[in-house]
């Protein structure tokens, strides 16, 4: 258990403190998935396979739609801030 906690802290440190170029975006996505795996496992154990996977899919679609809305509209940040970070 402690090994997992230490690994997650190390991964979270690098995700938060190191600038990742656009060429390295896949590594950033991998770190995010690794950080989410314990929550996914807990949800599946708690709700069962069917309800757990359906909940994960619904929450994934929800977060993707919020991020897409934020990029397209610039809300809650301003367009120039969001678009400059994507370039």
N, C-alpha and C positions, 0 to 999 in steps of 0.2 A: 504494500500500500504506500509506504514512504517513497519507494522508487518511482511509482507513478506520479506522486505529488511533486517530487524533485524534477522529474522529466517535464512535467507540464509547466512548472515555474521557469525552467530554462527555455523552453520553446516560447512561452509567452514573453519572456524578456527580449528574445531576438525579434519576434514579430513586432513588438512595440518600439524598439530602440534602434533598429537598423533600417536604413533607407533601402528599399527594394526597387530596382529599376523595372521598367515594363517588361523586359526580357525575362525577369525572374518572377513574374506574377504567378506562375504555376507553383513555385515553392511557397509563396504566401498562401495560396489556396490550400495547399497540402497541410501547412501548419494549422490553418483554421479547422480543417477537417479532423486533424489529430486532436486538437483541443476539444472538439465536439463529441468525439467517440465515447468518452465516459458518460456523457449525458444521454446519448442515444441508447447505450446499453442499459442504463438505469431506467429509461422510459420503456424500453421493450420488456424488461424484467417486471416493472411495475404494472404495465397495462396488458402485457401479453403481446405476442407477435403481430397479430392482425391490427389491433387498436394502436399499438405502439408505432408500427410502420405508417399507418394512416395519419396519425398525429404528426409524425416527423415530416411526411410529405406535405401536409397542410401548412405546417409552420414554415417549411422551406419555401413554398409558393408565396406565403404571406410576406416573408422577409425579402424575397426577390422582388416582389411587386413594390414594396416600400422603397427599396434601393433604386429600382428603375424609375419610380416616380420622382425621387429626390434628384436623380441625375438629369432627367428630362426637364423638370420644372425649376430646379435650383432651390427648392424649398426643403429643408429649413435653412440651408446655406445659400449664398448668392451664386448665380450662374458662373461668374468669373472664378470663384474659388473652386467650385466643383470641377469645371472644365479644365482649369489650369492643372489640377492634380492628375487628370486623366491623360494629359498630353505627354 
